[in-house]
Amino acid sequence: MNRPAVVLDRHVEAFLDMLAAERGVAAATLAAYSGDLADFCRFATTRGCGSTTCTQTDLRAYLRRLSGAGLGGATIARRLSALRQFHRFLQAEGVRPEDPAAALTGARRPRRLPRYLSEAEVEALLAAARARTGHSGARVLAIVETLYATGLRISELVALPLAAVRADQPLILVTGKGGRERLVPLGSRARTALEDYLPRRARFLGGRASAWLFPSRGVLGHLTRQRVAQELKALARTAGVPPAKVSPHVLRHAFASHLLAHGADLRAVQKMLGHADIATTQIYTHVLAERLRAVMAQHPLARPPARH
């Protein structure tokens, strides 16, 4: 990842790695956020605090400094967005018990629709995974099939215990944000891919016992978010899908969007995604609107009158 040559707080580094691995954020945006948060960390140091100890008062003082420096509205809005996302990340990761940026206000930019892949693009990725051979091929197919079948966050997928998947159960138990547990259905294709992968799992243990579904020989003991993101980029190149479009988070969006396009209930999708608030799931209502237009186009009153 190309970033400015600045010394970053380790929590900022972890946040940027999450954006790259889970959300597929563009390199230019990562570089901008890196610079923005490095600037904030320097300011926080002058006030005797750090990224995990600053208060809402410190954050407001920083925003006042930006306004006083004559920065444009778009730049300040981007820095505010970076601060909000960063502190939301710290709270979600359990680094901070509260989010001091939650009440910060500023000029809000329009919420962008989530990026997602078409069904044909997902099938191309899956075909590329099926064409892989050996143990690594079985693993990557199990990963992609599971991500697309369940809509799991990548952090949830790599932290799945082996016990989460049982041959006699069509559901997997997932521990999400805040330690909340939920049951997510696992489709037949994903179950088949996992059944093929499990006997090969020992290949990745390095001679050690492991409770993880996707173990590795690294420090964490399981696959990292970054490694999965790299595998998806490689599959995208093989499948002829632009790698910039593909990330674990984009597959999560595809899962939700494709379900809704085929008639799934928004509340059911909310439960499967693990969203605490239905408002978060409503970013996918653009799919519902497209489906409604298609339905209305077939309605007799929507057709032009016949000419006699």
Buried (B, 14 or more C-beta within 10 A) or exposed (E): BEBEEEEBBEBBBBBBBBBBBBBBBEEEBBBBBBBBBBBBBEBBEEBEBEBEEBEBEBBBBBBEBBEEEEBEEEEBBBBBBBBBBBBBBBBBBEBBEEBBBEEBEBEEEEEEEBBBBEEEBBEBBBEBBBEBEEBEBBBBBBBBBBBBBBBBBBBBBBBBBBEBBEEEEEBBBBBBBEEEEBEBEBBEBBBEBBEBBBEBBEBBBEEEEBEBBBBBEEEEBBBBBBBBBEBBBBBBEBBEBEBEBBBBBBBBBBBBBBBBBEEBEBEEBBBBBBBEEEEEBEBBEBBBEEBEEEEEEEEEEEEEEEEE
